């Protein structure tokens, strides 16, 4: 690495280095008998020995068990399910298997690998939104192995399951790949979709086995059960080899007190240096705009002769364009790629020497999934994490052990969230009427909810069954990427660009907002909540926008209370009212605030779950301003590190603070789920409250600044632009809590 980054100015930006030594392979024989045609196919592809986790998974499935496989990136997890699937299809020619992947790109990539291994008598096909209508019937009726995604299963397969009777009657294996992706709202929806699938399978007299594969997470068997309602045997001893892995934390230099060089510029400099050294590099960015900026800056750095060997990759490209870029990278025609997390999952792009991660991607599992793309097999790999000038990123720079410990992150999903479950009960009833005895498999609260929906006319109970009272398909109205609510149509010159949940539109599609879609940039000209319509115009402004939201919260029921030092922590149900007060325009390069604009938008009110900290009462004889500042500061710090302990993106959480709360008669700080009904994030924070508070203390205590800065106390989302903050008094309050 010193050969690439020999410049002392670059060396000074390296904050921390960790090296993981090479890991040898551990092989294990498959005890169960494989079909002769399968053995012949495997042998033809040089597969005569198997890593221990592969052999263990294959044998467990052969024994009739459900399996959860948890090993690192590039460990050969796909063979854990591909071999058993082909075995089932050869042993029982009528048998069928269904593979679920979170993205269409991943399904297409896996199809090529699976088809290579399948003997001529076993056919595999992709059934998703890109599958031409002329090919859908043949895939449905003839493919032994169908590769699809949760979205297509939800709207294209389950509502018309009668057409899939041949497949569902003979369904023997369901594969849930990249299981760790199914978190939060998306995971809660997918859990309901899988329960609907298993219910329909039971109607067709089949009970398929399930195998789930995941990157390393802290609760794999719990997540498996939340997604499927079934238990699984855990396989987590990784038998695959690995080369030396070098992980670097890189902190851009300060350009003035409290301000650092843009991570986009820094990432491009690193990518350019690695490209010039011949290191095949993949840069991960949080947004499409960042991906394009890093591409532009990196090309400028290396000059015109080398610029064509650096490309970008993100959502919005056509499948043909994506395949061409993947192929060019695989063949070595490209030396560097600036991508969004579209490249995070296991699309095969050959061997990469290095990855550069432009800011914390939101969750620890995403970070380590991206890190795992560096190197392949026994090749050495380099991963560089470029820290943004934000509290959580800078916290990791000062406390690298926290990031290393976060490798084992728990994934939270709650299929029983009432807002989400309500939508899927309607879908399930449309697929076939629901008997009360079946509702337990859909959730402990499903019967009570179904009865309430019957009273409200959303379901109809007659002859001992719950019916869907309409002729439409409710699945078409359920977006599995959000928790529900009316949908705003995003229109540009009469063309529908897409839809967005109304609560998101208040923050992201208000008048003046910058909106990204399929690689293009738009400005929102108007948002009409009465007609559910937003009008956009194509534009390329030199800034992005960030909404300013004020949250007012009222506790309902206290579920649990625990003392934490000199204060009390409470897990509560609550009602939240969010109001978008305005938005800020921020520069693309240096993240400077260019302008703040006020908005007049209606509030959004919803029920959720929160963790509430009741603080010592205000002392009227002491400095009132400092006491207010410390409460505000505590809110910033707890919110900054909360994603680390809730295992979620920061946008899934909200926060609020009060100098006086009528319910407790004292000051209070709230951190809450922003999803109606909650998906378990606040509960996870409450259960880890001591670790959480200590991390908040370390965030402020380890920062060398005097009065607070973007690396500790300041928040880019603060509704009052980081006024009314005091570092010393906030730190003292945290010491009381410890």
For each residue, the residues with C-beta under 8 A, 3 or more apart:
1: 4 5 246 248 382
2: 5 6 11
3: 6 277
4: 1 273 274 277 279
5: 1 2 10 11 14 270 273
6: 2 3 10 11
7: 10 11
8: 11 12
9: 12 13 253
10: 5 6 7 13 14 269 273
11: 2 5 6 7 8 14
12: 8 9 253
13: 9 10 250 251 252 253 266
14: 5 10 11 17 248 249 250
15: 249 250 251 387 397 400
16: 248 249 397 400
17: 14 246 247 248 249
18: 246 247 400 404
19: 244 245 246 247
20: 23 242 244 245 246 247
21: 244
22: 241 242 243 244 378
23: 20 238 240 241 242
24: 241
25: 51 239 240 241
26: 51 52 237 239
27: 49 50 51 52 55 239
28: 50 51 52 54 55 56 239
29: 50 55
30: 34 50 55 58 59
31: 55 59
32: 58 59 62 63
33:
34: 30 38 39 42 83 87
35: 38 39 86 87 90 91
36: 39 40
37: 40 41 90 119 121
38: 34 35 41 42 83 86 87 90 119
39: 34 35 36 42 43
40: 36 37 43 44 119
41: 37 38 44 45 86 117 118 119
42: 34 38 39 45 47 48 83 117
43: 39 40 46 47 48
44: 40 41
45: 41 42 116 117
46: 43
47: 42 43 50 79
48: 42 43
49: 27
50: 27 28 29 30 47 54 55 58 79
51: 25 26 27 28 54 55 75 76 238 239 240
52: 26 27 28 55 56 237 239
53: 56 57 69 71 75 77 80 235 236 237 238 239 240
54: 28 50 51 57 58 76 79 80 83 239
55: 27 28 29 30 31 50 51 52 58 59 239
56: 28 52 53 59 60 235 237
57: 53 54 60 61 67 69 80 81 84 211 235
58: 30 32 50 54 55 61 62 80 83 84 87
59: 30 31 32 55 56 62 63
60: 56 57 63 65 67 233 235
61: 57 58 64 65 67 81 84 173 209 211
62: 32 58 59 84 87
63: 32 59 60
64: 61 209
65: 60 61 209 232 233
66: 209 210 211 224 228 230 231 232 233
67: 57 60 61 80 209 210 211 212 232 233 235
68: 179 211 212 213 214 220 221 223 224 232 233 234 235
69: 53 57 77 80 211 212 213 214 235 236
70: 213 214 215 216 217 220 234 235 236
71: 53 75 77 216 235 236 237 238 240
72: 75 215 216 238 240 242 372
73: 215 346 368 369 371 372 373
74: 240 242 346 372 373 375 376 377
75: 51 53 71 72 238 239 240
76: 51 54 79 80 240
77: 53 69 71 80 81 177 213
78: 81 82 110 113 114 177 213 346
79: 47 50 54 76 82 83
80: 53 54 57 58 67 69 76 77 83 84 211 213 235
81: 57 61 77 78 84 85 99 173 175 177 211 213
82: 78 79 85 86 113 114 117
83: 34 38 42 54 58 79 80 86 87 117
84: 57 58 61 62 80 81 87 88 173 211
85: 81 82 88 89 97 99 114 145 173 175
86: 35 38 41 82 83 89 90 117 118 119 122 145
87: 34 35 38 58 62 83 84 90 91
88: 84 85 91 92 95 97 172 173
89: 85 86 92 93 95 96 97 121 122 144 145
90: 35 37 38 86 87 93 119 121 122
91: 35 87 88 95
92: 88 89 95 170 172
93: 89 90 121
94: 170
95: 88 89 91 92 144 170 172
96: 89 143 144 145 146 166 167 168 170 171 172
97: 85 88 89 144 145 146 171 172 173 174 175
98: 145 146 148 167 171 173 174 175 208
99: 81 85 107 110 114 145 146 147 148 175 177
100: 148 149 150 153 174 175 176 177
101: 104 106 107 110 147 148 149 177 178 345
102: 106 149 150 177 178 181 182 345
103: 106 107 149 342 345
104: 101 107 108 126 128 129 130 149 319
105: 108 109 319 322 342 345 347
106: 101 102 103 109 110 177 178 345 346 347
107: 99 101 103 104 110 111 126 128 147 148 149
108: 104 105 111 112 126 319 323
109: 105 106 112 113 326 346 347 348
110: 78 99 101 106 107 113 114 147 177 346
111: 107 108 114 115 124 125 126 147
112: 108 109 115 116
113: 78 82 109 110 116 117 348
114: 78 82 85 99 110 111 117 118 124 145 147
115: 111 112 118 124
116: 45 112 113
117: 41 42 45 82 83 86 113 114
118: 41 86 114 115 122 123 124 144 145
119: 37 38 40 41 86 90 122
120:
121: 37 89 90 93
122: 86 89 90 118 119 144 145
123: 118 142 143 144 145
124: 111 114 115 118 143 144 145 146 147
125: 111 131 135 138 139 142 143 145 146 147
126: 104 107 108 111 130 131 139 146 147 148
127: 131 136 139 140 143 146 147 148 152 156 157
128: 104 107 131 147 148 149 151 152
129: 104 151 152 156
130: 104 126 319
131: 125 126 127 128 135 136 139
132: 135 136
133: 136
134: 137
135: 125 131 132 138 139
136: 127 131 132 133 139 140
137: 134 140 141
138: 125 135 141 142 143
139: 125 126 127 131 135 136 142 143 146
140: 127 136 137 143 146 163 164 167
141: 137 138 166 167
142: 123 125 138 139
143: 96 123 124 125 127 138 139 140 146
144: 89 95 96 97 118 122 123 124
145: 85 86 89 96 97 98 99 114 118 122 123 124 125
146: 96 97 98 99 124 125 126 127 139 140 143 167
147: 99 101 107 110 111 114 124 125 126 127 128
148: 98 99 100 101 107 126 127 128 152 153 156 157
149: 100 101 102 103 104 107 128 152 153
150: 100 102 153 154 182 189 190 193 480
151: 128 129 154 155 480
152: 127 128 129 148 149 155 156 157
153: 100 148 149 150 156 157 158 193 197
154: 150 151 157 158 189 193 427 475 478 480
155: 151 152 158 159 473 475 476
156: 127 129 148 152 153 159 160
157: 127 148 152 153 154 160 161 164
158: 153 154 155 161 193 196 197 200 427 431 475
159: 155 156 427 430 431 473 475 476
160: 156 157 163 164
161: 157 158 164 165 168 200 204 431
162: 165
163: 140 160
164: 140 157 160 161 167 168
165: 161 162 168 169 204
166: 96 141 169 170
167: 96 98 140 141 146 164 170 171
168: 96 161 164 165 171 200 201 204 206
169: 165 166 204 205 206
170: 92 94 95 96 166 167 206
171: 96 97 98 167 168 174 201 204 206 208
172: 88 92 95 96 97 206 208 209
173: 61 81 84 85 88 97 98 208 209 210 211
174: 97 98 100 171 194 197 208 209 210 211
175: 81 85 97 98 99 100 210 211 212 213
176: 100 179 182 194 210 211 212 213 224 227 228
177: 77 78 81 99 100 101 102 106 110 212 213 346
178: 101 102 106 181 213 214 215 345 346
179: 68 176 182 212 213 214 220 223 224 227 411
180: 183 214 215 217 223 365 369 411
181: 102 178 186 187 345
182: 102 150 176 179 186 187 190 191 223 227 411 413
183: 180 186 187 363 411 412 413 647 648
184: 187 188 412 413 648 649 652 675 679 681
185: 188 189 420 481 482 483 652 675 679
186: 181 182 183 189 190 480 481
187: 181 182 183 184 190 191 223 226 227 411 412 413 679
188: 184 185 191 192 413 414 415 417 420 483 679
189: 150 154 185 186 192 193 415 420 424 478 480 481
190: 150 182 186 187 193 194 227 413 480
191: 182 187 188 194 195 226 227 228 413 414 415
192: 188 189 195 196 415 420 421 423 424 442
193: 150 153 154 158 189 190 196 197 424 480
194: 174 176 190 191 197 198 227 228 229
195: 191 192 198 199 228 229 415 424 441 442 443
196: 158 192 193 199 200 424 427 428 431 442
197: 153 158 174 193 194 200 201
198: 194 195 201 202 208 228 229 230 441
199: 195 196 202 203 428 431 438 441 442
200: 158 161 168 196 197 203 204 431 432
201: 168 171 197 198 204 206 207 208
202: 198 199 205 206 207
203: 199 200 432
204: 161 165 168 169 171 200 201
205: 169 202
206: 168 169 170 171 172 201 202
207: 201 202
208: 98 171 172 173 174 198 201
209: 61 64 65 66 67 172 173 174
210: 66 67 173 174 175 176 224 228 230 232
211: 57 61 66 67 68 69 80 81 84 173 174 175 176 232
212: 67 68 69 175 176 177 179 220 223 224 227 228 232
213: 68 69 70 77 78 80 81 175 176 177 178 179
214: 68 69 70 178 179 180 217 220 223
215: 70 72 73 178 180 365 368 369 372
216: 70 71 72 236 365 368 407 408
217: 70 180 214 220 223 365 408 409 410 411
218: 408 409 410 411
219: 222 223 410 411
220: 68 70 179 212 214 217 223 224 234 236
221: 68 224 225 231 232 234
222: 219 225 226 410
223: 68 179 180 182 187 212 214 217 219 220 226 227 411 413
224: 66 68 176 179 210 212 220 221 227 228 230 231 232
225: 221 222 228 229 230 231 232
226: 187 191 222 223 413 414 415
227: 176 179 182 187 190 191 194 212 223 224 413 415
228: 66 176 191 194 195 198 210 212 224 225 232
229: 194 195 198 225 441
230: 66 198 210 224 225
231: 66 221 224 225
232: 65 66 67 68 210 211 212 221 224 225 228
233: 60 65 66 67 68
234: 68 70 220 221
235: 53 56 57 60 67 68 69 70 71 80
236: 53 69 70 71 216 220
237: 26 52 53 56 71
238: 23 51 53 71 72 75
239: 25 26 27 28 51 52 53 54 55 75
240: 23 25 51 53 71 72 74 75 76 377
241: 22 23 24 25 377 378
242: 20 22 23 72 74 245 375 377 378
243: 22 375 377 378 379 380 381
244: 19 20 21 22 380 381
245: 19 20 242 371 374 375 380 381 383
246: 1 17 18 19 20 380 381 382 383
247: 17 18 19 20 371 383 385
248: 1 14 16 17 382 383 384 385
249: 14 15 16 17 385 387 396 397 400 403
250: 13 14 15 266 270 384 385 386 387
251: 13 15 260 387 394 397
252: 13 260 261 262 263 265 266 386 387 389
253: 9 12 13 260 261
254: 257 258 259 260 261
255: 259 260 261 590
256: 259
257: 254 709
258: 254 705 709 710 711
259: 254 255 256 389 590 710
260: 251 252 253 254 255 389
261: 252 253 254 255 265 266 590
262: 252 265 266 589 590 591
263: 252 266 267 358 359 386 387 388 389
264: 267 268 285 290 293 294 297 358 588 589
265: 252 261 262 268 269 297 589
266: 13 250 252 261 262 263 269 270 386
267: 263 264 270 271 283 285 294 356 358 386
268: 264 265 271 272 293 294 295 296 297 298 300 301 338
269: 10 265 266 272 273 297 298 301
270: 5 250 266 267 273 274 356 384 386
271: 267 268 274 275 281 283 294 298 310 336 338 356
272: 268 269 275 276 297 298 301 302 336
273: 4 5 10 269 270 276 277
274: 4 270 271 277 279 281 336 353 354 356
275: 271 272 278 279 281 298 302 306 309 310 335 336
276: 272 273 302 306
277: 3 4 273 274
278: 275 335
279: 4 274 275 335 353 354 382
280: 329 332 334 335 336 350 351 352 353 354
281: 271 274 275 335 336 337 352 353 354 355 356
282: 329 336 337 339 343 349 352 354 355 356 373 374
283: 267 271 291 294 298 336 337 338 339 355 356 357 358
284: 339 340 341 343 344 355 356 357 358 361 370
285: 264 267 288 290 291 294 338 339 340 358 359
286: 290 340 341 358 359 361 362
287: 290 291 340 516 544
288: 285 291 292 314 315 316 340 516 519
289: 292 293 516 521 544 588
290: 264 285 286 287 293 294 340 358
291: 283 285 287 288 294 295 312 313 314 338 339 340
292: 288 289 295 296 312 314 338
293: 264 268 289 290 296 297 588 589
294: 264 267 268 271 283 285 290 291 297 298 312 338 358
295: 268 291 292 298 299 310 311 312 338
296: 268 292 293 299 300
297: 264 265 268 269 272 293 294 300 301
298: 268 269 271 272 275 283 294 295 301 302 310 336 338
299: 295 296 302 307 310
300: 268 296 297 303
301: 268 269 272 297 298
302: 272 275 276 298 299 305 306 307 310
303: 300 306 307
304: 307
305: 302
306: 275 276 302 303 309 310 335
307: 299 302 303 304 310
308:
309: 275 306 333 334 335 336
310: 271 275 295 298 299 302 306 307 334 335 336 337 338
311: 295 325 328 329 334 336 337 338
312: 291 292 294 295 337 338 339
313: 291 317 322 325 326 337 338 339 340 342 343
314: 288 291 292 317 339 340 342 519
315: 288 340 342 518 519
316: 288 517 518 519 520
317: 313 314 321 322 325 519
318: 321 322
319: 104 105 108 130 322 323
320: 323 324
321: 317 318 324 325
322: 105 313 317 318 319 325 326
323: 108 319 320 326 327
324: 320 321 327 328
325: 311 313 317 321 322 328 329 334 337
326: 109 313 322 323 329 330 347 348 349
327: 323 324 330 331
328: 311 324 325 331 333 334
329: 280 282 311 325 326 332 333 334 337 349 350
330: 326 327 348 349 350
331: 327 328 350
332: 280 329 335 350
333: 309 328 329
334: 280 309 310 311 325 328 329 337
335: 275 278 279 280 281 306 309 310 332
336: 271 272 274 275 280 281 282 283 298 309 310 311
337: 281 282 283 310 311 312 313 325 329 334 343 349
338: 268 271 283 285 291 292 294 295 298 310 311 312 313
339: 282 283 284 285 291 312 313 314 342 343
340: 284 285 286 287 288 290 291 313 314 315 343
341: 284 286 344 361 366 370
342: 103 105 313 314 315 339
343: 282 284 313 337 339 340 347 349 373
344: 284 341 361 366 369 370 373
345: 101 102 103 105 106 178 181 369
346: 73 74 78 106 109 110 177 178
347: 105 106 109 326 343
348: 109 113 326 330
349: 282 326 329 330 337 343 352 373
350: 280 329 330 331 332 376
351: 280 375 376 377 379
352: 280 281 282 349 355 373 374 375 376 381
353: 274 279 280 281 374 375 379 380 381 382
354: 274 279 280 281 282 374 381 382 383 384
355: 281 282 283 284 352 370 371 373 374 381 382 383 384
356: 267 270 271 274 281 282 283 284 383 384 386
357: 283 284 360 361 367 370 371 383 384 385 386
358: 263 264 267 283 284 285 286 290 294 386
359: 263 285 286 386 387 388 390 393
360: 357 367 385 387 388 390 392 393 396
361: 284 286 341 344 357 366 367 370
362: 286 366 643 648 649 650
363: 183 366 367 409 643 647 648 649
364: 367 368 403 406 407 409 644 647
365: 180 215 216 217 368 369 409 411 647
366: 341 344 361 362 363 369 370
367: 357 360 361 363 364 370 371 385 403 406
368: 73 215 216 364 365 371 372 407
369: 73 180 215 344 345 365 366 372 373
370: 284 341 344 355 357 361 366 367 373 383
371: 73 245 247 355 357 367 368 374 383 385
372: 72 73 74 215 368 369
373: 73 74 282 343 344 349 352 355 369 370
374: 245 282 352 353 354 355 371 381 382 383
375: 74 242 243 245 351 352 353 379 380 381 382
376: 74 350 351 352 379 381
377: 74 240 241 242 243 351
378: 22 241 242 243
379: 243 351 353 375 376
380: 243 244 245 246 353 375
381: 243 244 245 246 352 353 354 355 374 375 376
382: 1 246 248 279 353 354 355 374 375
383: 245 246 247 248 354 355 356 357 370 371 374
384: 248 250 270 354 355 356 357
385: 247 248 249 250 357 360 367 371 396 403
386: 250 252 263 266 267 270 356 357 358 359
387: 15 249 250 251 252 263 359 360 393 394 396 397
388: 263 359 360 393 394
389: 252 259 260 263 393 394 591 710 711
390: 359 360 393 394 640 710 711 716
391: 394 395 636 637 640 641 699 710 711 712 713 714 715
392: 360 395 396 640 641 643 644 650
393: 359 360 387 388 389 390 396 397
394: 251 387 388 389 390 391 397 398 703 710 711 712
395: 391 392 398 399 402 640 641 695 698 699 702 712
396: 249 360 385 387 392 393 399 400 402 403
397: 15 16 249 251 387 393 394 400
398: 394 395 698 702 703
399: 395 396 402 403 695 698 702
400: 15 16 18 249 396 397 403 404
401: 404 405
402: 395 396 399 405 406 644 695 698
403: 249 364 367 385 396 399 400 406
404: 18 400 401 407
405: 401 402 408
406: 364 367 402 403 409 644
407: 216 364 368 404
408: 216 217 218 405
409: 217 218 363 364 365 406 647
410: 217 218 219 222 647 684
411: 179 180 182 183 187 217 218 219 223 365 647
412: 183 184 187 646 647 648 679 680 681 684
413: 182 183 184 187 188 190 191 223 226 227 679 680
414: 188 191 226 417 420 678 679 680
415: 188 189 191 192 195 226 227 420 421 443
416: 421 443 444 445 446
417: 188 414 420 421 483 675 676 677 678 679
418: 421 422 445 449 677
419: 422 423 483 484 675 676 677
420: 185 188 189 192 414 415 417 423 424 483 484 677
421: 192 415 416 417 418 424 425 442 443 445 446 449
422: 418 419 425 426 449 453 458 484
423: 192 419 420 426 427 474 477 478 484
424: 189 192 193 195 196 420 421 427 428 442 478
425: 421 422 428 429 434 442 446 449 450 453 459 466
426: 422 423 429 430 453 458 459 468 474
427: 154 158 159 196 423 424 430 431 474 475 478
428: 196 199 424 425 431 432 434 442
429: 425 426 432 433 434 459 466 467 468
430: 159 426 427 468 470 473 474 475
431: 158 159 161 196 199 200 427 428
432: 200 203 428 429
433: 429 465 466 467 468
434: 425 428 429 438 439 442 450 465 466
435: 438 439 464 465 466
436: 439 447 450 464 466
437: 440
438: 199 434 435 441 442
439: 434 435 436 442 443 446 447 450
440: 437 443 444 446 447
441: 195 198 199 229 438
442: 192 195 196 199 421 424 425 428 434 438 439 446
443: 195 415 416 421 439 440 446 449
444: 416 440
445: 416 418 421 448 449
446: 416 421 425 439 440 442 443 449 450
447: 436 439 440 450 451
448: 445 451 452
449: 418 421 422 425 443 445 446 452 453
450: 425 434 436 439 446 447 453 454 459 461 466
451: 447 448 454 455 461
452: 448 449 455 456
453: 422 425 426 449 450 456 457 458 459 466
454: 450 451 457 458 459 460 461 466
455: 451 452
456: 452 453
457: 453 454 460 469
458: 422 426 453 454 469
459: 425 426 429 450 453 454 466 467 468 469
460: 454 457 466 467 468 469
461: 450 451 454 465 466 467
462: 465 467
463:
464: 435 436
465: 433 434 435 461 462
466: 425 429 433 434 435 436 450 453 454 459 460 461
467: 429 433 459 460 461 462
468: 426 429 430 433 459 460 474
469: 457 458 459 460
470: 430 474
471:
472: 476 477
473: 155 159 430 476
474: 423 426 427 430 468 470 477 478
475: 154 155 158 159 427 430 478
476: 155 159 472 473
477: 423 472 474
478: 154 189 423 424 427 474 475 484
479: 482 487 499 501
480: 150 151 154 186 189 190 193
481: 185 186 189
482: 185 479 485 501 504
483: 185 188 417 419 420 501 675 676 677
484: 419 420 422 423 478 501 676
485: 482 501 502 503 676
486: 501 502 532
487: 479 499 500 501 502 532
488: 499 500 501 502 505 509 527 529 532 533 534
489: 496 499 532 533 534
490: 496 497 498 499 500 509 515 517 534 536
491: 494 495 496 497 533 534 535 536
492: 495 497 522 535 536 537 538
493: 537
494: 491
495: 491 492
496: 489 490 491 499
497: 490 491 492 517 518 522 536
498: 490 517
499: 479 487 488 489 490 496
500: 487 488 490 504 505 508 509 534
501: 479 482 483 484 485 486 487 488 504 505
502: 485 486 487 488 505 506 529 532 604
503: 485 506 507 578 604 606
504: 482 500 501 507 508 509
505: 488 500 501 502 508 509 510 527 529 534
506: 502 503 509 510 527 547 578 580 601 602 604
507: 503 504 510 547 549 580
508: 500 504 505 513 515 547
509: 488 490 500 504 505 506 513 515 524 527 534
510: 505 506 507 513 524 527 547 580 583 599 601
511: 524 525 526 527 599
512: 523 524 545 583 597 599
513: 508 509 510 523 524 545 547 583
514: 521 522 523 524 541 543 544 545
515: 490 508 509 521 522 523 524 536
516: 287 288 289 519 520 521 522
517: 316 490 497 498 520 522
518: 315 316 497
519: 288 314 315 316 317 516
520: 316 516 517 538
521: 289 514 515 516 538 539 540 541
522: 492 497 514 515 516 517 536 537 538 539
523: 512 513 514 515 536 537 539 541
524: 509 510 511 512 513 514 515 527 534 535 536
525: 511 535 536 537
526: 511 534 535
527: 488 505 506 509 510 511 524 533 534 601
528: 531 532 533 534
529: 488 502 505 532 602
530:
531: 528
532: 486 487 488 489 502 528 529
533: 488 489 491 527 528
534: 488 489 490 491 500 505 509 524 526 527 528
535: 491 492 524 525 526
536: 490 491 492 497 515 522 523 524 525
537: 492 493 522 523 525
538: 492 520 521 522
539: 521 522 523
540: 521
541: 514 521 523 585
542: 587 588
543: 514 585 586 587 588 594
544: 287 289 514 585 586 588
545: 512 513 514 583 584 585 586
546: 583 584 586 716 717
547: 506 507 508 510 513 580 582 583
548: 580 581 582 583 584 596 717 719
549: 507 578 579 580 581 654 717 719
550: 578 579 581 719
551: 576 577 578 579 654 655 656 670 672
552: 576 577 579 656
553: 574 575 576 577 610 656 670 672
554: 574 575 663
555: 558 570 572 573 574 610 612 661 663
556: 572 573 574 575 607
557: 572 573
558: 555 561 570 571 572
559: 570 571 572 573 609
560: 570 571 686
561: 558 568 569 570 571
562: 568 569 686 689
563: 567 568 569
564: 567 568 569 613 689 690 693 737
565: 693 736 737 738
566: 616 736 737
567: 563 564 613 614 615 616 736 737
568: 561 562 563 564 613 614
569: 561 562 563 564 611 612 613 614 686 689
570: 555 558 559 560 561 611 612 613 614
571: 558 559 560 561 609 610 611 612 682 683 686
572: 555 556 557 558 559 609 610 611 612
573: 555 556 557 559 607 608 609 610
574: 553 554 555 556 607 608 609 610 612 670 672
575: 553 554 556 605 606 607 608
576: 551 552 553 605 606 607 608 610 654 656 672 674
577: 551 552 553 603 604 605
578: 503 506 549 550 551 603 604 605 654 674
579: 549 550 551 552 601 603 604
580: 506 507 510 547 548 549 583 599 601
581: 548 549 550 598 599 719
582: 547 548 596 597 598 599
583: 510 512 513 545 546 547 548 580 596 597 599
584: 545 546 548 593 594 595 596 597
585: 541 543 544 545 593 594 595 596 597
586: 543 544 545 546 591 592 593 594 716
587: 542 543 590 591 592 594
588: 264 289 293 542 543 544
589: 262 264 265 293
590: 255 259 261 262 587
591: 262 389 586 587 716
592: 586 587
593: 584 585 586 596 721
594: 543 584 585 586 587
595: 584 585
596: 548 582 583 584 585 593 721
597: 512 582 583 584 585
598: 581 582
599: 510 511 512 580 581 582 583
600:
601: 506 510 527 579 580
602: 506 529
603: 577 578 579
604: 502 503 506 577 578 579
605: 575 576 577 578
606: 503 575 576 676 677
607: 556 573 574 575 576 676 677
608: 573 574 575 576 672 673 674 675 676 677 678 682
609: 559 571 572 573 574 672 673 677 678 680 682 683
610: 553 555 571 572 573 574 576 670 671 672 673 682
611: 569 570 571 572 670 671 672 682 685 686 689
612: 555 569 570 571 572 574 664 668 669 670
613: 564 567 568 569 570 634 638 668 669 670 737
614: 567 568 569 570 661 664 666 667 668
615: 567 631 634 666 667 668 669 733
616: 566 567 666 667 736
617: 665 666 667
618: 624 627 659 660 666 667
619: 622 627
620: 624
621:
622: 619 626 627
623: 626 627
624: 618 620 627 628
625: 628 629 724
626: 622 623 629 630 726 729
627: 618 619 622 623 624 630 631 659 667 729
628: 624 625 631 632 659 724
629: 625 626 632 633 724 725 726 729 730
630: 626 627 633 634 726 729 730 732 733
631: 615 627 628 634 635 657 658 659 667 669 733
632: 628 629 635 636 657 724 725
633: 629 630 636 637 700 708 713 725 726 727 729 730 733
634: 613 615 630 631 637 638 657 669 696 730 733 734
635: 631 632 638 639 655 656 657 669
636: 391 632 633 639 640 713 714 715 718 725
637: 391 633 634 640 641 696 697 699 700 712 713 730 734
638: 613 634 635 641 642 655 669 671 692 693 696
639: 635 636 642 650 653 655 671 715
640: 390 391 392 395 636 637 696 699 715
641: 391 392 395 637 638 644 645 692 695 696 699
642: 638 639 645 646 650 653 671 685 692
643: 362 363 392 646 647 648 649 650 652 653
644: 364 392 402 406 641 695
645: 641 642 684 685 688 691 692 695
646: 412 642 643 652 653 681 682 684 685
647: 183 363 364 365 409 410 411 412 643 681 684
648: 183 184 362 363 412 643 652 653 681
649: 184 362 363 643 652
650: 362 392 639 642 643 653
651: 674
652: 184 185 643 646 648 649 673 674 675 679 681
653: 639 642 643 646 648 650 671 672 673 674 681
654: 549 551 576 578 671 672 673 674
655: 551 635 638 639 669 670 671 672
656: 551 552 553 576 635 669 670 672
657: 631 632 634 635 667 668 669 670
658: 631 661 667 668 669
659: 618 627 628 631 667
660: 618 665 666 667
661: 555 614 658 664 665 666 667 668
662: 665
663: 554 555
664: 612 614 661 668
665: 617 660 661 662
666: 614 615 616 617 618 660 661
667: 614 615 616 617 618 627 631 657 658 659 660 661
668: 612 613 614 615 657 658 661 664
669: 612 613 615 631 634 635 638 655 656 657 658
670: 551 553 574 610 611 612 613 655 656 657
671: 610 611 638 639 642 653 654 655 682 685
672: 551 553 574 576 608 609 610 611 653 654 655 656 678 682
673: 608 609 610 652 653 654 677 678 679 680 681 682
674: 576 578 608 651 652 653 654
675: 184 185 417 419 483 608 652 678 679
676: 417 419 483 484 485 606 607 608
677: 417 418 419 420 483 606 607 608 609 673
678: 414 417 608 609 672 673 675 681 682 683
679: 184 185 187 188 412 413 414 417 652 673 675
680: 412 413 414 609 673 683 684
681: 184 412 646 647 648 652 653 673 678 684 685
682: 571 608 609 610 611 646 671 672 673 678 685 686
683: 571 609 678 680 686 687
684: 410 412 645 646 647 680 681 687 688
685: 611 642 645 646 671 681 682 688 689 692
686: 560 562 569 571 611 682 683 689
687: 683 684
688: 645 684 685 691 692
689: 562 564 569 611 685 686 692 693
690: 564 693 694
691: 645 688 694 695
692: 638 641 642 645 685 688 689 695 696
693: 564 565 638 689 690 696 697 734 737 738
694: 690 691 697 698 738
695: 395 399 402 641 644 645 691 692 698 699
696: 634 637 638 640 641 692 693 699 700 734
697: 637 693 694 700 701 731 734 735 737 738
698: 395 398 399 402 694 695 701 702
699: 391 395 637 640 641 695 696 702 703 712
700: 633 637 696 697 703 712 713 727 730 731 734
701: 697 698 731
702: 395 398 399 698 699
703: 394 398 699 700 709 711 712 713
704:
705: 258 708 709 711 712 727
706: 727
707: 726 727
708: 633 705 712 713 714 722 725 726 727
709: 257 258 703 705 712 713 714
710: 258 259 389 390 391 394 714 716
711: 258 389 390 391 394 703 705
712: 391 394 395 637 699 700 703 705 708 709 727
713: 391 633 636 637 700 703 708 709 722 725 727 730
714: 391 636 708 709 710 718 722 725
715: 391 636 639 640 718 722
716: 390 546 586 591 710
717: 546 548 549
718: 636 714 715 721 722
719: 548 549 550 581
720: 723 724
721: 593 596 718
722: 708 713 714 715 718 725
723: 720
724: 625 628 629 632 720
725: 629 632 633 636 708 713 714 722 730
726: 626 629 630 633 707 708 729 730
727: 633 700 705 706 707 708 712 713 730 731
728: 731 732
729: 626 627 629 630 633 726 732 733
730: 629 630 633 634 637 700 713 725 726 727 733 734
731: 697 700 701 727 728 734 735
732: 630 728 729 735 736
733: 615 630 631 633 634 729 730 736 737
734: 634 637 693 696 697 700 730 731 737 738
735: 697 731 732 738
736: 565 566 567 616 732 733
737: 564 565 566 567 613 693 697 733 734
738: 565 693 694 697 734 735
